[in-house]
Amino acid sequence: MLDIKILGPGCPRCQEVAKRTKEVVEEMKIEANIEKITDLKKIMEYKILSTPGLVINGKVKISGKIPTKSQIKEFIEEEFK
């Protein structure tokens, strides 16, 4: 099972990343634990400079941008290689 974290204060951009990520997980029919992290101290542990951030299995995949659904799919596929 994948461990996916959405990093951000809960702004519309962060919500969009969460929405797209959930859609991709459902489309790929995979199991994933998706967690939103809004606590600034916890976000800073990932050493990102801007939100939103997307972390998959402990690896920061993107920060400061809203990834496309195809990018999210690529990030997830990387974890299965």
C-alpha positions as CSV (number, residue, x, y, z in Angstrom):
1,M,0.0,0.0,0.0
2,L,1.3,3.4,-0.9
3,D,1.7,6.1,1.7
4,I,0.7,9.5,0.2
5,K,0.9,12.8,2.0
6,I,-0.4,16.2,0.7
7,L,1.5,19.0,2.4
8,G,-0.1,22.4,2.8
9,P,-2.3,24.7,5.0
10,G,-5.5,23.6,3.4
11,C,-5.6,26.3,0.7
12,P,-7.5,25.7,-2.6
13,R,-4.3,24.7,-4.4
14,C,-3.6,22.0,-1.7
15,Q,-7.2,20.8,-2.0
16,E,-6.8,20.5,-5.8
17,V,-3.7,18.3,-5.3
18,A,-5.6,16.1,-2.9
19,K,-8.6,15.8,-5.3
20,R,-6.4,14.9,-8.2
21,T,-4.4,12.4,-6.2
22,K,-7.5,10.7,-5.0
23,E,-8.9,10.5,-8.5
24,V,-5.6,9.0,-9.9
25,V,-5.5,6.4,-7.1
26,E,-9.1,5.4,-7.8
27,E,-8.5,5.3,-11.6
28,M,-5.4,3.1,-11.1
29,K,-7.3,0.8,-8.7
30,I,-4.5,0.8,-6.1
31,E,-4.6,0.9,-2.4
32,A,-3.1,4.0,-0.8
33,N,-3.3,5.8,2.5
34,I,-3.8,9.5,1.6
35,E,-3.1,11.9,4.4
36,K,-3.4,15.7,4.4
37,I,-0.7,17.4,6.6
38,T,-1.6,21.0,7.5
39,D,0.7,21.4,10.6
40,L,3.5,23.7,9.6
41,K,6.1,22.0,11.8
42,K,5.3,18.6,10.2
43,I,5.4,20.2,6.7
44,M,8.8,21.7,7.4
45,E,10.2,18.2,8.3
46,Y,10.0,17.5,4.5
47,K,12.3,20.5,3.7
48,I,10.0,21.9,1.1
49,L,10.1,25.7,0.4
50,S,6.6,26.1,-0.8
51,T,3.3,24.3,-0.8
52,P,1.4,22.4,-2.0
53,G,3.7,19.4,-1.6
54,L,3.2,15.8,-2.6
55,V,5.1,13.0,-0.8
56,I,4.8,9.4,-1.8
57,N,6.4,6.7,0.4
58,G,8.4,9.3,2.2
59,K,9.9,10.9,-1.0
60,V,9.0,14.5,-1.9
61,K,7.8,14.3,-5.5
62,I,6.8,17.9,-6.1
63,S,6.4,21.1,-4.2
64,G,5.1,24.6,-5.0
65,K,3.1,23.4,-8.0
66,I,-0.1,21.6,-8.7
67,P,0.9,18.4,-10.6
68,T,-1.3,17.2,-13.5
69,K,-3.1,13.9,-13.1
70,S,-0.6,12.3,-15.5
71,Q,2.3,13.6,-13.4
72,I,0.7,12.1,-10.3
73,K,0.3,8.8,-12.1
74,E,4.0,8.8,-13.1
75,F,5.0,9.5,-9.5
76,I,2.9,6.6,-8.3
77,E,4.2,4.3,-11.1
78,E,7.8,5.1,-10.1
79,E,7.1,3.6,-6.7
80,F,6.3,0.2,-8.3
81,K,9.5,-0.1,-10.3
